[in-house]
């Protein structure tokens, strides 16, 4: 007898969709895996992906939502070395607190590589889960709007970074959260924020997820069928878990296709999938509506005093470079870095490259604050870059794999020829 959930027509649609997706994706997945399997396997390391924080906290918002916050502290040696930095006139630089805000359907876990790099460089790092994401509590569905997220970020800052300079980093919806903070608390932005990084984000004014066929189809399906399918499934999480288990390979394939544009370790794909698909379905559904009509472009002028980095992947299908161009156009002095072979979840795909640019941003922002440099007078810079170190590593691994395949194919032929010669010799005897 079929399980009861199979007889539910709405849930059956979801399960059927998984089956269709599995059939459609199988050939593409096999082709992609064949091209990159060796490189992906060789990219694996024994390093643990997750970070163990130095502190964990809960911040209660004014509407009663418990937000999960983690803090990473620099080692004594790193802090001491950072404290020795001085300005041109010999004064010590005041180090900022770095606050990382994740995007839609992600969690603070997506910043794992950046947290390590920033703490190792001597900075105090604050990360948090947005409402309904990660380990933070859900809010009322009416609270799943960008403006409310700006208030949540302010609550986190008041609780765990109440004074001193700040560098704010936001990815995707997290960047929108930072923009909302600037709109609602302009004095905070003016008085304390020295640097801002907008990573794979959008100020609005363009249709989100307009970067290609996959993104357009996905968004159309979510908008057309999302409430009808997601709402029943959200009340029966075990059903969704069963469907996920049954379609694990397809799940990983879809996450890889929509999150990355270059080979990444399989463990990172699984890690990303667990974060993305661990987000409650009612939260996914609830936040979808907030992106319709979203447009905060006029607010960007509030950031003209800060050192601004705009960082995105050239192949990002959710917030393509055109979205980042709008931010750069509105903020004098902004630096725009477009990364080749990079998708939306760029902090996990090209972590070393992003770390490098974040550290440079913080150093420039700290020096500009200490020496009273007018950041708005700096020239706009746009650079298209390639993660050369990763590209070389992947190409070398792929070449080694191709050579290994050729050698394995050659060996059976040589053994067959040798066997044939032995056979002729025995017949002649």
Order of alpha helices (4+ residues) and beta strands (2+ residues): alpha-beta-beta-alpha-beta-alpha-beta-alpha-beta-alpha-alpha-beta-alpha-alpha-alpha-alpha-alpha-beta-alpha-beta-alpha-alpha-beta-alpha
